[in-house]
Amino acid sequence: MAAQPIPPAESRVPLTPQSRKSAAEIAGTPTGTVMTKEYVQTVGRMAYLWGWPLVNNLNRALAVENLPEPGRIGDVVPASPPGYISMLTDYIKAEERFVTCPNQDTVYGAGFQRLDRKPVIVQVPDFGQRFFTYQIVDARTDSFAQIGKQYGTKPGFFLLVGPNWKDRVPAGINEVFCSSTDLAAIFPRTFQDDTPEDKAAVQSLLSQIMVYPLSEFDGKMKTKDWKKTPAFPSPADSTGETKWVIPEKFLDELPRILKEIPPLPGEESLYKMFNSLIEASANDPRIKQTLTETAVTAEQELIAPLFHFHNNGRPVGNGWTSPPNGANWGTDYLSRAATAKSNMYDNAPQETRYIYTDFDSTGERLNGAHAYTVTFAKDQEPPVNGFWSLTLYNKEHLFEPNALNRYSLGTKSKQMKFGADGSLTIYVQHSSPGADRDSNWLPAPRDEFSLYIRAYWPKAAITEGTWTPPPVKHLA
C-alpha cells in the first residue's frame, strides 16, 4: 500500500488550547474499579503524608471555633473565634502544649479565620524601631501576606479576604491580601527583650495589635487590654503536644479537606485518586479497614520519624539542618509534613530561618547527662537584621521547667557576657556552670533535648548558606 501523503501544514487542524482538556476534565479512576489491597495501601500512605498537615491545622482551628470571645486556653495559649485574634502580654508560659517549639523571644498572638464568610481587618500600630512580623497563612500553612518590619510595613489597616470574596474594598485600607482558602491563620509576633523595662514598654503596642471583622471597620485605631481577656479550660494534660491527628479518624476527616481546600495547579489528579479511594471505602468495608490500618502504620513509620529535626530540611553544617522554604511549601509535601510534626507554623524564610540540631559535634544525641558549649566567634552570631536566639527544647519539643525560668538566649538577653576575644559562649547543661557563667547558661533537662536557632529577618549569609552554625561541643 502506498504511503499516504502528509497534508500541507495549512490544512492541518491546529492543536489549540481550546481543544486540549483542562486538568479538571481529565478522567480519574472509574467508580467500581477493583482495587487491590496493595494499591489501597500505596495510595492511602501518600494521602496520609499529603493530608496530615492539613488535618492537623484544621483540627486546631476547630478546637477554638466556638469560643465566645478572644482569651487564653488554660490561661496560657492565645485563642479566639473566627474574626478576631487574641494576644498575650508576655512570653508564652513554659507549660504550653498547644504547639511544639514556641519561642520566648516575642509576644505571641493567634487567631484562625474564615475569610470567605468573615473577611477581617488586620490593624498594625506604629512599632517604631521594634521588630514585629505578622505570620499569615492559608489552610496549607503557606504564607500569603507580607506584614512586618522586614517588609517596611507602615501603620494602618490591611484587609484579608477569602478566594470567593467579591465585595467592595472600603476607603482607608493600606492593602488587600487574598487567601487561596477560606481557612487562614494569623500569628503576630512582637519582639521583647528580657528586661522589666521593655516588658512594660511593649504593652501600649500590644494593646493596638487587633484583628476584627470588616463589618466593624470604621477607619479608627482600636485598642484592647489583653490582660483583661478571659481564660478558658485547657485540654487534658499530656506529656507532649496535644495530638491533633488521630490516625483512626483520618479517613473521616480527609473528605472535608479535599472539599474545602482547592487543588494547586497539577494536584487535580491527586485529588481524583484520593477521592476515588474514599468513594471505594464507603462501599467496601475491607477497603475502609485497609485504609484505617494504613493510616495507623503510616503514623508510626512515615510521620513519627519526621518529628526528629535531623529528618527535617537540609544540612547546613556542623550537624544542623534547616528547611529553606518554610511557609512556601507548595508541593513539597515532605517538608510540610516534617515541620507540621516537629514545629508547626514556620514563618516564611525571608521572615525567619529556623536551624536545629539533635546532635553534638561528634554525632551523639544531645542529653542532659552531659555538658556542652556553643561558641560563636567574634562577629559570627547569626547574621540578622532583626534578632536571633538559641532555644532549648526537651524530647517532646516543648519547654522543660527550670529554676531560672530560662528557655532561650540571644539578642533579648541583656545579661550575656562576651569573652575577651569578642566571642560568645553559651553553656548548655543541666547544672549550673558556675556563678560567673550563669548569665550564659541555657539549662537542659536530664534527658534528651534539641537546640534551635531562630534568625529573624536573616541576612543573605543565612539565606544563601554562606554562614555556618557553630558546632555543639561535648565537654569532657
Secondary structure, 3 states (H helix, E strand, C coil): CCCCCCCCHHHCCCCCHHHCCCHHHCCCCCCCCCCCHHHHHHHHHHHHHHHHHHHHHHHHHHHHCCCCCCEEECCCEEECCCCCCEECCCCCCCCCCCCCCCCCCEEEEEEEEECCCCCEEEEECCCCCCCEEEEEEECCCCECCCEEHHHCCCCEEEEEECCCCCCCCCCCCCEEEECCCCEEEEEEEEECCCCHHHHHHCHHHHCCCEEEEHHHCCCCCCCCCHHHCCEECCCCCCCCCCCCCCHHHHHHHHHHHHHHCCCCCCCHHHHHHHHHHHHHHHHCHHHHHHHHHHHHHHHHHHHHHHHCHHHCCEEEECCEEECCCCCCCCCCHHHHHHHHHHCCCCCCCCCEEEEEECECCCCCECECCCCEEEEECCCCCCCEEEEEEEEEEECCCCCCCCCCCCCEEECCCCCCCCCCCCCEEEEEECCCCCHHHHHHEEECCCCEEEEEEEEEEECHHHHCCCCCCCCEEECC
